[in-house]
Amino acid sequence: MSDKKKAILFEYIPMALTGIGILICAIIFQQVFIKVLPLFFSLLIMLLNSRANRIGFLLGAINSCIYIIGYLMEGVYGTVASTVFGIVIMLITYFRWKSNAYGQATVFRRFSACGRVLLALVLCAAWAATSFTLWMIGGTATVIDGLTMVLGFATNILSIVAYVEAPFLNIISCLCQFALWVQIVFINQNYAAMTYLVYSVYCAYMVIRTFCRWLALYKEQQR
């Protein structure tokens, strides 16, 4: 199968189907326009990230400013904090990748086995502290929101220095985002948020592709 056919089958068709699904849900459940708008931009950004194209970080920083408004309306304060931090990080990442370019990507690196264990311990401790803090201030779905926030911080920081583990953490984050929106839609009965639930499925799929692409580039650079 040619690269063009693969792109159509595994990238453009899923992106188009997700966009249609988001639009249908937005109309049926009367989602607020400002909450839907960034989702459509995110479809393109996720495509660029899956190809390790640094332009995705620049567009992502701009799009995150719109996302913040929607997250504030949903009361997921941990995700808001992570997004604000992410705007700065994505801009730094774009310029750092540009200064250390490898085609449209950058030169990647990888944690040692001990480094991965230490990272896991730090993330667990940060998750516990964050979830408790969010619960104290009256946030929504604080356990999942807290994990999403911690993983968001970690993913952003690792992306700056181009660690291939960054999208792996983002896979976990996307699964948490899916669980978060399931709770908001079906337990909190906020059916207008179905648009975010649809997008979270696409996000998880594209982040898996991102991890595979970053890892392939890392191996290519080690030859």
CYANA upper distance limits for C-alpha pairs under 8 A (distance plus 0.5 A):
  1 MET  CA      5 LYS  CA      6.87
  1 MET  CA      6 LYS  CA      7.12
  2 SER  CA      6 LYS  CA      6.78
  3 ASP  CA      7 ALA  CA      6.60
  4 LYS  CA      8 ILE  CA      6.82
  5 LYS  CA      9 LEU  CA      6.58
  6 LYS  CA     10 PHE  CA      6.24
  6 LYS  CA     11 GLU  CA      8.05
  7 ALA  CA     11 GLU  CA      5.53
  7 ALA  CA     12 TYR  CA      6.80
  8 ILE  CA     12 TYR  CA      5.28
  8 ILE  CA     13 ILE  CA      6.39
  9 LEU  CA     13 ILE  CA      6.14
  9 LEU  CA     14 PRO  CA      8.07
 10 PHE  CA     14 PRO  CA      6.97
 11 GLU  CA     15 MET  CA      6.66
 11 GLU  CA     47 LEU  CA      7.57
 12 TYR  CA     16 ALA  CA      6.55
 13 ILE  CA     17 LEU  CA      6.59
 14 PRO  CA     18 THR  CA      6.54
 14 PRO  CA    202 TYR  CA      7.88
 15 MET  CA     19 GLY  CA      6.67
 15 MET  CA     43 LEU  CA      6.65
 15 MET  CA     44 LEU  CA      8.47
 15 MET  CA    202 TYR  CA      8.04
 16 ALA  CA     20 ILE  CA      6.71
 17 LEU  CA     21 GLY  CA      6.60
 18 THR  CA     22 ILE  CA      6.59
 18 THR  CA    198 VAL  CA      7.40
 18 THR  CA    199 TYR  CA      7.14
 18 THR  CA    202 TYR  CA      7.13
 19 GLY  CA     23 LEU  CA      6.69
 19 GLY  CA     40 PHE  CA      6.99
 19 GLY  CA     43 LEU  CA      8.04
 20 ILE  CA     24 ILE  CA      6.65
 21 GLY  CA     25 CYS  CA      6.67
 21 GLY  CA    195 THR  CA      8.16
 21 GLY  CA    198 VAL  CA      7.36
 22 ILE  CA     26 ALA  CA      6.52
 22 ILE  CA     36 VAL  CA      8.27
 22 ILE  CA    194 MET  CA      8.39
 22 ILE  CA    195 THR  CA      5.38
 22 ILE  CA    196 TYR  CA      8.28
 22 ILE  CA    198 VAL  CA      6.84
 22 ILE  CA    199 TYR  CA      7.54
 23 LEU  CA     27 ILE  CA      6.79
 23 LEU  CA    195 THR  CA      8.18
 24 ILE  CA     28 ILE  CA      6.63
 25 CYS  CA     29 PHE  CA      6.28
 25 CYS  CA     30 GLN  CA      8.21
 25 CYS  CA     31 GLN  CA      8.22
 25 CYS  CA    192 ALA  CA      7.98
 25 CYS  CA    194 MET  CA      6.81
 25 CYS  CA    195 THR  CA      6.21
 26 ALA  CA     30 GLN  CA      5.81
 26 ALA  CA     31 GLN  CA      5.23
 26 ALA  CA     32 VAL  CA      8.26
 26 ALA  CA     36 VAL  CA      7.62
 26 ALA  CA    192 ALA  CA      7.37
 26 ALA  CA    194 MET  CA      8.28
 26 ALA  CA    195 THR  CA      6.66
 27 ILE  CA     31 GLN  CA      7.37
 29 PHE  CA    191 TYR  CA      6.81
 29 PHE  CA    192 ALA  CA      5.33
 29 PHE  CA    194 MET  CA      8.32
 30 GLN  CA    192 ALA  CA      6.73
 31 GLN  CA     35 LYS  CA      7.55
 31 GLN  CA     36 VAL  CA      7.45
 31 GLN  CA    192 ALA  CA      5.37
 31 GLN  CA    193 ALA  CA      7.54
 31 GLN  CA    195 THR  CA      8.21
 32 VAL  CA     36 VAL  CA      7.19
 32 VAL  CA    192 ALA  CA      8.47
 33 PHE  CA     37 LEU  CA      6.59
 34 ILE  CA     38 PRO  CA      7.95
 34 ILE  CA     66 ILE  CA      7.69
 34 ILE  CA     69 ILE  CA      7.95
 34 ILE  CA     70 GLY  CA      7.25
 35 LYS  CA     39 LEU  CA      8.14
 35 LYS  CA     66 ILE  CA      8.32
 35 LYS  CA     67 TYR  CA      7.44
 35 LYS  CA     69 ILE  CA      7.85
 35 LYS  CA     70 GLY  CA      5.30
 36 VAL  CA     40 PHE  CA      7.64
 36 VAL  CA    195 THR  CA      7.56
 37 LEU  CA     41 PHE  CA      7.55
 37 LEU  CA     66 ILE  CA      8.32
 38 PRO  CA     42 SER  CA      6.58
 38 PRO  CA     63 ASN  CA      6.40
 38 PRO  CA     64 SER  CA      8.10
 38 PRO  CA     66 ILE  CA      6.55
 38 PRO  CA     67 TYR  CA      6.52
 39 LEU  CA     43 LEU  CA      7.08
 39 LEU  CA    196 TYR  CA      8.09
 39 LEU  CA    199 TYR  CA      7.52
 40 PHE  CA     44 LEU  CA      7.89
 41 PHE  CA     45 ILE  CA      6.97
 41 PHE  CA     63 ASN  CA      7.38
 42 SER  CA     46 MET  CA      6.41
 42 SER  CA     60 GLY  CA      7.87
 42 SER  CA     63 ASN  CA      7.88
 43 LEU  CA     47 LEU  CA      6.96
 44 LEU  CA     48 LEU  CA      6.89
 45 ILE  CA     49 ASN  CA      6.69
 45 ILE  CA     56 GLY  CA      5.50
 45 ILE  CA     57 PHE  CA      8.22
 45 ILE  CA     59 LEU  CA      7.16
 45 ILE  CA     60 GLY  CA      6.79
 46 MET  CA     50 SER  CA      6.58
 46 MET  CA     56 GLY  CA      7.79
 46 MET  CA    203 CYS  CA      7.61
 46 MET  CA    206 MET  CA      6.86
 46 MET  CA    207 VAL  CA      8.04
 47 LEU  CA     51 ARG  CA      7.07
 47 LEU  CA    206 MET  CA      7.59
 48 LEU  CA     52 ALA  CA      6.90
 48 LEU  CA     53 ASN  CA      5.69
 48 LEU  CA     54 ARG  CA      8.05
 48 LEU  CA     55 ILE  CA      7.56
 48 LEU  CA     56 GLY  CA      5.61
 49 ASN  CA     53 ASN  CA      6.14
 49 ASN  CA     54 ARG  CA      7.68
 49 ASN  CA     56 GLY  CA      5.99
 49 ASN  CA     57 PHE  CA      8.09
 49 ASN  CA    210 THR  CA      6.85
 50 SER  CA    206 MET  CA      6.74
 50 SER  CA    207 VAL  CA      7.13
 50 SER  CA    209 ARG  CA      6.21
 50 SER  CA    210 THR  CA      4.34
 50 SER  CA    211 PHE  CA      8.08
 50 SER  CA    213 ARG  CA      7.11
 51 ARG  CA    210 THR  CA      7.16
 51 ARG  CA    213 ARG  CA      7.06
 52 ALA  CA    104 GLN  CA      7.51
 52 ALA  CA    105 ALA  CA      5.65
 52 ALA  CA    210 THR  CA      7.58
 52 ALA  CA    213 ARG  CA      7.55
 52 ALA  CA    214 TRP  CA      7.08
 53 ASN  CA    104 GLN  CA      5.56
 53 ASN  CA    105 ALA  CA      5.71
 54 ARG  CA     58 LEU  CA      7.74
 54 ARG  CA     93 THR  CA      8.47
 54 ARG  CA     94 TYR  CA      6.08
 54 ARG  CA     97 TRP  CA      7.15
 54 ARG  CA     98 LYS  CA      7.84
 54 ARG  CA    104 GLN  CA      6.73
 54 ARG  CA    105 ALA  CA      6.28
 55 ILE  CA     59 LEU  CA      6.90
 55 ILE  CA     94 TYR  CA      7.43
 56 GLY  CA     60 GLY  CA      6.33
 57 PHE  CA     61 ALA  CA      6.70
 57 PHE  CA     90 MET  CA      5.53
 57 PHE  CA     91 LEU  CA      7.06
 57 PHE  CA     93 THR  CA      7.43
 57 PHE  CA     94 TYR  CA      6.12
 58 LEU  CA     62 ILE  CA      7.27
 58 LEU  CA     90 MET  CA      7.00
 58 LEU  CA     91 LEU  CA      6.39
 58 LEU  CA     94 TYR  CA      6.59
 59 LEU  CA     63 ASN  CA      6.68
 60 GLY  CA     64 SER  CA      6.46
 60 GLY  CA     87 ILE  CA      8.02
 60 GLY  CA     90 MET  CA      7.52
 61 ALA  CA     65 CYS  CA      7.48
 61 ALA  CA     86 GLY  CA      7.77
 61 ALA  CA     87 ILE  CA      5.02
 61 ALA  CA     88 VAL  CA      7.80
 61 ALA  CA     90 MET  CA      6.24
 61 ALA  CA     91 LEU  CA      6.91
 62 ILE  CA     66 ILE  CA      8.11
 62 ILE  CA     87 ILE  CA      7.99
 63 ASN  CA     67 TYR  CA      7.08
 64 SER  CA     68 ILE  CA      6.80
 64 SER  CA     83 THR  CA      6.93
 64 SER  CA     84 VAL  CA      8.09
 64 SER  CA     86 GLY  CA      8.39
 64 SER  CA     87 ILE  CA      6.89
 65 CYS  CA     69 ILE  CA      7.93
 65 CYS  CA     84 VAL  CA      8.24
 65 CYS  CA     87 ILE  CA      8.07
 66 ILE  CA     70 GLY  CA      7.74
 67 TYR  CA     71 TYR  CA      6.79
 67 TYR  CA     83 THR  CA      8.39
 68 ILE  CA     72 LEU  CA      6.62
 68 ILE  CA     80 VAL  CA      6.26
 68 ILE  CA     83 THR  CA      7.30
 68 ILE  CA     84 VAL  CA      7.94
 69 ILE  CA     73 MET  CA      6.99
 70 GLY  CA     74 GLU  CA      7.06
 71 TYR  CA     75 GLY  CA      6.82
 71 TYR  CA     76 VAL  CA      6.33
 71 TYR  CA     77 TYR  CA      7.78
 71 TYR  CA     79 THR  CA      7.53
 71 TYR  CA     80 VAL  CA      6.47
 72 LEU  CA     76 VAL  CA      6.97
 72 LEU  CA     77 TYR  CA      7.16
 72 LEU  CA     80 VAL  CA      7.18
 75 GLY  CA    139 GLY  CA      6.67
 75 GLY  CA    140 THR  CA      6.45
 76 VAL  CA     80 VAL  CA      6.98
 76 VAL  CA    139 GLY  CA      6.65
 76 VAL  CA    140 THR  CA      6.12
 76 VAL  CA    141 ALA  CA      8.11
 76 VAL  CA    145 ASP  CA      7.10
 77 TYR  CA     81 ALA  CA      6.72
 77 TYR  CA    134 LEU  CA      7.97
 77 TYR  CA    139 GLY  CA      6.82
 77 TYR  CA    140 THR  CA      8.35
 77 TYR  CA    145 ASP  CA      8.39
 78 GLY  CA     82 SER  CA      6.71
 78 GLY  CA    134 LEU  CA      7.43
 78 GLY  CA    139 GLY  CA      8.48
 78 GLY  CA    142 THR  CA      8.46
 78 GLY  CA    145 ASP  CA      6.26
 78 GLY  CA    146 GLY  CA      6.45
 78 GLY  CA    148 THR  CA      8.07
 78 GLY  CA    149 MET  CA      5.76
 79 THR  CA     83 THR  CA      6.55
 79 THR  CA    145 ASP  CA      6.88
 79 THR  CA    146 GLY  CA      8.39
 79 THR  CA    148 THR  CA      7.20
 79 THR  CA    149 MET  CA      5.83
 80 VAL  CA     84 VAL  CA      6.73
 81 ALA  CA     85 PHE  CA      6.77
 81 ALA  CA    149 MET  CA      7.83
 82 SER  CA     86 GLY  CA      6.43
 82 SER  CA    149 MET  CA      5.76
 82 SER  CA    150 VAL  CA      8.19
 82 SER  CA    152 GLY  CA      6.34
 82 SER  CA    153 PHE  CA      6.55
 83 THR  CA     87 ILE  CA      6.82
 83 THR  CA    152 GLY  CA      8.33
 84 VAL  CA     88 VAL  CA      7.71
 85 PHE  CA     89 ILE  CA      6.88
 85 PHE  CA    153 PHE  CA      7.90
 86 GLY  CA     90 MET  CA      6.33
 86 GLY  CA    152 GLY  CA      8.13
 86 GLY  CA    153 PHE  CA      7.75
 86 GLY  CA    156 ASN  CA      6.77
 87 ILE  CA     91 LEU  CA      6.97
 88 VAL  CA     92 ILE  CA      6.84
 89 ILE  CA     93 THR  CA      6.45
 89 ILE  CA    156 ASN  CA      6.61
 89 ILE  CA    157 ILE  CA      7.53
 89 ILE  CA    160 ILE  CA      7.56
 90 MET  CA     94 TYR  CA      6.60
 90 MET  CA    156 ASN  CA      7.65
 90 MET  CA    160 ILE  CA      8.17
 91 LEU  CA     95 PHE  CA      7.03
 92 ILE  CA     96 ARG  CA      6.57
 92 ILE  CA    160 ILE  CA      7.38
 93 THR  CA     97 TRP  CA      6.40
 93 THR  CA    159 SER  CA      7.21
 93 THR  CA    160 ILE  CA      4.98
 93 THR  CA    161 VAL  CA      8.19
 94 TYR  CA     98 LYS  CA      6.62
 95 PHE  CA     99 SER  CA      6.72
 96 ARG  CA    100 ASN  CA      6.77
 96 ARG  CA    160 ILE  CA      7.43
 96 ARG  CA    161 VAL  CA      8.48
 97 TRP  CA    101 ALA  CA      6.02
 97 TRP  CA    105 ALA  CA      7.23
 97 TRP  CA    106 THR  CA      5.66
 97 TRP  CA    107 VAL  CA      8.39
 97 TRP  CA    160 ILE  CA      8.10
 97 TRP  CA    162 ALA  CA      8.38
 98 LYS  CA    105 ALA  CA      8.36
 98 LYS  CA    106 THR  CA      7.69
100 ASN  CA    106 THR  CA      6.15
100 ASN  CA    107 VAL  CA      7.02
101 ALA  CA    105 ALA  CA      6.36
101 ALA  CA    106 THR  CA      4.79
101 ALA  CA    107 VAL  CA      7.06
102 TYR  CA    106 THR  CA      4.82
102 TYR  CA    107 VAL  CA      6.26
106 THR  CA    162 ALA  CA      7.74
107 VAL  CA    162 ALA  CA      7.49
107 VAL  CA    218 TYR  CA      7.84
107 VAL  CA    221 GLN  CA      7.79
108 PHE  CA    161 VAL  CA      8.32
108 PHE  CA    162 ALA  CA      5.47
108 PHE  CA    163 TYR  CA      6.32
108 PHE  CA    164 VAL  CA      6.94
108 PHE  CA    214 TRP  CA      8.10
108 PHE  CA    217 LEU  CA      7.97
108 PHE  CA    218 TYR  CA      5.88
108 PHE  CA    221 GLN  CA      8.28
109 ARG  CA    161 VAL  CA      8.33
109 ARG  CA    162 ALA  CA      6.60
109 ARG  CA    163 TYR  CA      5.37
109 ARG  CA    164 VAL  CA      6.79
109 ARG  CA    218 TYR  CA      7.30
110 ARG  CA    163 TYR  CA      5.76
110 ARG  CA    164 VAL  CA      6.25
110 ARG  CA    165 GLU  CA      7.38
111 PHE  CA    115 GLY  CA      5.98
111 PHE  CA    116 ARG  CA      6.60
111 PHE  CA    163 TYR  CA      7.73
111 PHE  CA    165 GLU  CA      8.00
112 SER  CA    116 ARG  CA      6.87
113 ALA  CA    117 VAL  CA      7.08
114 CYS  CA    118 LEU  CA      6.77
115 GLY  CA    119 LEU  CA      6.57
116 ARG  CA    120 ALA  CA      6.69
117 VAL  CA    121 LEU  CA      6.89
118 LEU  CA    122 VAL  CA      6.77
119 LEU  CA    123 LEU  CA      6.67
120 ALA  CA    124 CYS  CA      6.73
121 LEU  CA    125 ALA  CA      6.85
122 VAL  CA    126 ALA  CA      6.64
123 LEU  CA    127 TRP  CA      6.47
123 LEU  CA    150 VAL  CA      7.24
123 LEU  CA    151 LEU  CA      7.98
123 LEU  CA    154 ALA  CA      8.42
124 CYS  CA    128 ALA  CA      6.88
125 ALA  CA    129 ALA  CA      6.91
126 ALA  CA    130 THR  CA      6.45
126 ALA  CA    150 VAL  CA      7.09
127 TRP  CA    131 SER  CA      6.50
127 TRP  CA    146 GLY  CA      6.35
127 TRP  CA    147 LEU  CA      5.84
127 TRP  CA    150 VAL  CA      6.46
128 ALA  CA    132 PHE  CA      6.81
128 ALA  CA    146 GLY  CA      8.31
129 ALA  CA    133 THR  CA      6.79
130 THR  CA    134 LEU  CA      6.68
130 THR  CA    146 GLY  CA      5.84
130 THR  CA    147 LEU  CA      8.30
130 THR  CA    149 MET  CA      8.48
130 THR  CA    150 VAL  CA      8.02
131 SER  CA    135 TRP  CA      6.64
131 SER  CA    142 THR  CA      5.83
131 SER  CA    143 VAL  CA      5.63
131 SER  CA    144 ILE  CA      8.41
131 SER  CA    145 ASP  CA      7.78
131 SER  CA    146 GLY  CA      5.01
131 SER  CA    147 LEU  CA      7.79
132 PHE  CA    136 MET  CA      6.74
132 PHE  CA    142 THR  CA      8.14
133 THR  CA    137 ILE  CA      7.04
134 LEU  CA    138 GLY  CA      6.86
134 LEU  CA    139 GLY  CA      5.83
134 LEU  CA    142 THR  CA      6.18
134 LEU  CA    146 GLY  CA      7.53
135 TRP  CA    139 GLY  CA      6.18
135 TRP  CA    140 THR  CA      8.40
135 TRP  CA    142 THR  CA      6.17
140 THR  CA    145 ASP  CA      7.92
141 ALA  CA    145 ASP  CA      6.31
141 ALA  CA    180 LEU  CA      7.35
141 ALA  CA    183 GLN  CA      8.10
142 THR  CA    146 GLY  CA      6.04
143 VAL  CA    147 LEU  CA      6.85
144 ILE  CA    148 THR  CA      6.62
144 ILE  CA    176 CYS  CA      6.60
144 ILE  CA    177 GLN  CA      8.21
144 ILE  CA    179 ALA  CA      7.95
144 ILE  CA    180 LEU  CA      6.65
145 ASP  CA    149 MET  CA      6.59
145 ASP  CA    176 CYS  CA      8.34
145 ASP  CA    177 GLN  CA      8.43
145 ASP  CA    180 LEU  CA      7.46
146 GLY  CA    150 VAL  CA      6.76
147 LEU  CA    151 LEU  CA      6.55
147 LEU  CA    173 SER  CA      7.99
147 LEU  CA    176 CYS  CA      7.88
148 THR  CA    152 GLY  CA      6.40
148 THR  CA    173 SER  CA      5.84
148 THR  CA    176 CYS  CA      6.63
148 THR  CA    177 GLN  CA      7.23
149 MET  CA    153 PHE  CA      6.82
150 VAL  CA    154 ALA  CA      6.75
151 LEU  CA    155 THR  CA      6.37
151 LEU  CA    169 LEU  CA      6.87
151 LEU  CA    170 ASN  CA      7.38
151 LEU  CA    172 ILE  CA      8.31
151 LEU  CA    173 SER  CA      6.37
152 GLY  CA    156 ASN  CA      6.64
152 GLY  CA    170 ASN  CA      7.75
152 GLY  CA    173 SER  CA      7.45
153 PHE  CA    157 ILE  CA      6.78
154 ALA  CA    158 LEU  CA      6.60
154 ALA  CA    166 ALA  CA      8.01
154 ALA  CA    169 LEU  CA      8.23
155 THR  CA    159 SER  CA      6.50
155 THR  CA    166 ALA  CA      5.29
155 THR  CA    167 PRO  CA      7.37
155 THR  CA    169 LEU  CA      6.65
155 THR  CA    170 ASN  CA      6.68
156 ASN  CA    160 ILE  CA      7.01
156 ASN  CA    166 ALA  CA      7.93
157 ILE  CA    161 VAL  CA      7.58
158 LEU  CA    162 ALA  CA      6.53
158 LEU  CA    163 TYR  CA      5.87
158 LEU  CA    165 GLU  CA      7.92
158 LEU  CA    166 ALA  CA      5.84
159 SER  CA    163 TYR  CA      6.53
159 SER  CA    164 VAL  CA      8.45
159 SER  CA    166 ALA  CA      6.21
162 ALA  CA    166 ALA  CA      8.13
164 VAL  CA    168 PHE  CA      8.08
164 VAL  CA    211 PHE  CA      7.50
164 VAL  CA    214 TRP  CA      6.31
164 VAL  CA    215 LEU  CA      6.41
164 VAL  CA    218 TYR  CA      7.86
165 GLU  CA    169 LEU  CA      6.94
165 GLU  CA    211 PHE  CA      8.16
166 ALA  CA    170 ASN  CA      6.83
166 ALA  CA    211 PHE  CA      8.41
167 PRO  CA    171 ILE  CA      6.70
167 PRO  CA    207 VAL  CA      6.72
167 PRO  CA    208 ILE  CA      7.94
167 PRO  CA    210 THR  CA      6.89
167 PRO  CA    211 PHE  CA      5.53
168 PHE  CA    172 ILE  CA      7.41
168 PHE  CA    207 VAL  CA      8.32
168 PHE  CA    208 ILE  CA      7.98
168 PHE  CA    211 PHE  CA      6.44
169 LEU  CA    173 SER  CA      6.78
170 ASN  CA    174 CYS  CA      6.50
170 ASN  CA    207 VAL  CA      7.23
171 ILE  CA    175 LEU  CA      6.88
171 ILE  CA    204 ALA  CA      6.46
171 ILE  CA    207 VAL  CA      6.34
171 ILE  CA    208 ILE  CA      6.85
172 ILE  CA    176 CYS  CA      6.78
173 SER  CA    177 GLN  CA      6.62
174 CYS  CA    178 PHE  CA      6.67
174 CYS  CA    200 SER  CA      6.94
174 CYS  CA    203 CYS  CA      7.02
174 CYS  CA    204 ALA  CA      5.73
174 CYS  CA    207 VAL  CA      8.43
175 LEU  CA    179 ALA  CA      6.84
175 LEU  CA    200 SER  CA      8.28
175 LEU  CA    204 ALA  CA      7.11
176 CYS  CA    180 LEU  CA      6.52
177 GLN  CA    181 TRP  CA      6.69
177 GLN  CA    200 SER  CA      6.95
178 PHE  CA    182 VAL  CA      6.63
178 PHE  CA    197 LEU  CA      6.60
178 PHE  CA    200 SER  CA      5.86
178 PHE  CA    201 VAL  CA      7.31
179 ALA  CA    183 GLN  CA      6.76
180 LEU  CA    184 ILE  CA      6.78
181 TRP  CA    185 VAL  CA      6.37
181 TRP  CA    193 ALA  CA      7.58
181 TRP  CA    194 MET  CA      8.07
181 TRP  CA    196 TYR  CA      7.21
181 TRP  CA    197 LEU  CA      5.86
182 VAL  CA    186 PHE  CA      6.28
182 VAL  CA    187 ILE  CA      7.88
182 VAL  CA    197 LEU  CA      7.15
183 GLN  CA    187 ILE  CA      5.41
183 GLN  CA    188 ASN  CA      6.76
184 ILE  CA    188 ASN  CA      5.29
184 ILE  CA    189 GLN  CA      6.94
184 ILE  CA    190 ASN  CA      6.35
184 ILE  CA    191 TYR  CA      8.47
184 ILE  CA    193 ALA  CA      7.70
185 VAL  CA    189 GLN  CA      5.42
185 VAL  CA    190 ASN  CA      5.06
185 VAL  CA    191 TYR  CA      5.39
185 VAL  CA    192 ALA  CA      7.93
185 VAL  CA    193 ALA  CA      6.38
185 VAL  CA    194 MET  CA      6.75
185 VAL  CA    197 LEU  CA      8.43
186 PHE  CA    190 ASN  CA      7.46
186 PHE  CA    191 TYR  CA      7.63
190 ASN  CA    194 MET  CA      8.41
193 ALA  CA    197 LEU  CA      7.19
194 MET  CA    198 VAL  CA      6.72
195 THR  CA    199 TYR  CA      6.82
196 TYR  CA    200 SER  CA      6.55
197 LEU  CA    201 VAL  CA      7.25
198 VAL  CA    202 TYR  CA      7.42
199 TYR  CA    203 CYS  CA      6.53
200 SER  CA    204 ALA  CA      6.70
201 VAL  CA    205 TYR  CA      7.01
202 TYR  CA    206 MET  CA      6.72
203 CYS  CA    207 VAL  CA      6.55
204 ALA  CA    208 ILE  CA      6.85
205 TYR  CA    209 ARG  CA      7.12
206 MET  CA    210 THR  CA      6.64
207 VAL  CA    211 PHE  CA      6.69
208 ILE  CA    212 CYS  CA      6.90
209 ARG  CA    213 ARG  CA      6.66
210 THR  CA    214 TRP  CA      6.60
211 PHE  CA    215 LEU  CA      6.57
212 CYS  CA    216 ALA  CA      6.60
213 ARG  CA    217 LEU  CA      6.70
214 TRP  CA    218 TYR  CA      6.66
215 LEU  CA    219 LYS  CA      6.80
216 ALA  CA    220 GLU  CA      6.63
217 LEU  CA    221 GLN  CA      6.65
218 TYR  CA    222 GLN  CA      6.91
219 LYS  CA    223 ARG  CA      7.29
